[in-house]
Structures are given as C-alpha cells and as structure tokens.
C-alpha cells in the first residue's frame, strides 16, 4: 500500500493511500488535484491528476499535461506545500484473495486457501500463511522473508521518510 508523506508543523506524517483515489484538494485549496491508482488494487502504480494550468510540480517539473505518473520518492510541490509519494508498503495480515491456480506459501510450501489469513511480502510479492485455524505463522517464523531482506515483524514500520 503506497503512502503520501505530508509536511506539517510537527514534521513529516505518512498518509496511507487506501482505495483507488486520494484528493489533495484539502491540503491545496487553490489547486484541484488528486492521486489516482493506475494499477490493480494494492499496486504501487499511482498518477497525479491536476489541471493542466496548475502550479503543481513533480520533482521540480511542471505537470503540463495534467497527468503525471508517480514513482517512489517523487516530490510534489504546490506553492509552499510539499508532499512525497512513497511506493513503500507494509506487511499486513489479510484474507488471501485466491488465484486461478494454487498459490503456495513461501515458507512451508503448502497451498494457501482463499480467505485464509496471509501476508504478501512487500518486497517480492510472495504470499505466506499467517495464523488461521491451522496456526501456520509462516510470515513471522523468521526475522526476514525467505527470499528477500524484508523484515517480517508486523510492526516494523516504514523504512524511508523524507529528510527533515
């Protein structure tokens, strides 16, 4: 799940981008702009949509066409307001959505049933069991993912934040 870092009086705060759209209008009253998810649910593919004549800039460049694809750590500016888009996501336990073919756990190699509690590794997108009636805690079994260095602590928090 992507995040938008918003600069406030108390420093930087991460706003989780739930859903498929996030309006920047509250933070930018003079500018009508929004972030729109450009990929499947949960993907980190997002775009900024704004009026073509807006004063919004991404990484210092004007958004002339009114549409700008966003990449991890892109800076968004409108006047004195600053934001950073982050594609970083956190590991969360959620019901496994199922798939046309069996999906096997990255640790125990047993199939994961649709609806079973599971975690999709934010680093490599491999699914793991996490709880359920069988008490398979495959995601939190070891300190890191079986295939990448992503930490498996469910309270690990975001690793990147804009510099103060």
N, C-alpha and C positions, 0 to 999 in steps of 0.2 A: 504494500500500500504506500503510495507516494505521499510526500509531505510538502507543505509550503511553510517556509520559515518566515515569520513576520517580526519585523523590528518594532519594539515598543519601548516605553520609558524604562522598563525593567530588563532590557536586553532582548535577546532573540528567543522566540517561542515557536515551537513546531505545531502546525495545524495539520492534522491527518486529513488527507483528501479522500473522504468516503464518497461513495456514489460515483457518478459519471460527470459531475459538473460542480464548479466552485466559483461563486461570484466574488469578484474583487471590488465590487461597487461600494460595499460598506466601508472598506478601507480607502477607497479612492472615489469620494463623492462626485468629483468633477469629471471622472473618466468612467465610462461604462465598459467594463472588461470582465472576462471570465476565463477560467481554465476549464478545458473540456477534455475528457478522456478519449483518446483516439484509438484505443485497442480494446481487447476483451477485458471483462471485469477482473480487477486485481492487477492488471498490467500497469507498467510504469510509463506508458506512452501517453503523453499529455500535450496539449497545444494551448496557446494563449490566443483568445479571440478578442479583438478590440476594434474600435472604429479606425478606419484607415488613416484618418487625420489626427489620431490621438497623439499625445505626447509621451506615450509609454515606450520604454526602451528595454530591450533584452540584451544583456551584455554590452551595453553602450550603443547599440544599433537601433534605429527607429523601426517600428513594425509597420512598414509602408503598405503592405497588402491587407493588413488587418488580421493576419493569421501567422503565427509563429510556432513551429514545433519546439518543444522544450526538451532539454537534455539535463542530466543530473548536474546539479550545482549552478544552473543558469541564474543570473541576477536579473530581476525585473525591477525597473525604476519608473516612477511616475512622479515628477516633481521631487519633493523631499521624501517620499515614501519609498522604502526598499523592501524587497522580498527575495528569497532564494527558493527555487524549486529543487526538491531533492527526490530522486528516484529510489532512495534507500527505503527498504521496508523492514518491518519487524516480524519475527516468527510469532504466529498466533495459532492457538488450537481452534480448529473449526471443523464442522462436519465435512468429510470428504465428499466432493461433488459427484464422484463417479466418472467413468470414462467408457467409451465404446469397447475398449479392450481392458483386460485386467491390469491394474497398476500394483506393482509390488513394492513393499516397504524397503527403503534404502538401507535399513539395518538388518532386520530379521528375514527379509526376502519373502515374507508371506503376503498374500494379496490383501489389499485394503478395501473393505466393503464400503459401498456408497452409504453416506450418513455416519460412518464411524468417525470418532474424534481423531483428527490427524493434523499434522503440521507440514506445510510446504516450505522447504528451506528457501529463505530469501536470496541466498547466493546462487544456488544451482537449480532451483525449482524441483528438486526431488522430494517426493512425499514420504512421510514417516508416520507410523502409528503413534498415538499419544493418549493413552488411557483406555476408557471403554470397559465393557464387562470382562474382557479378556485380560485387562490390566497390562497392556503392552505399552510401555513407556519408552519406545524406541528413539524418539527425538531427544529426550533428556537423559538417555542412558549414558552418554559420553559427553565430555565438555565441548566437542565440536562436531559438526556434520561429518558423516562418514566419507564425504567426497570433496569437501572444501573447508576452508578455515572458519566458516561461520560459527559463532558461539551458539550453543543450544540452550542457554539459560533463557527462560521465557520472560525474564525481567531485565534482559541485557541492555535495552535502551538503544537509542540511535548513536552511531559511532561518529558521524560527521555533524558539525554545526558551523554556521558562518562565524568568521573571526569577529571578535568584539572590537 
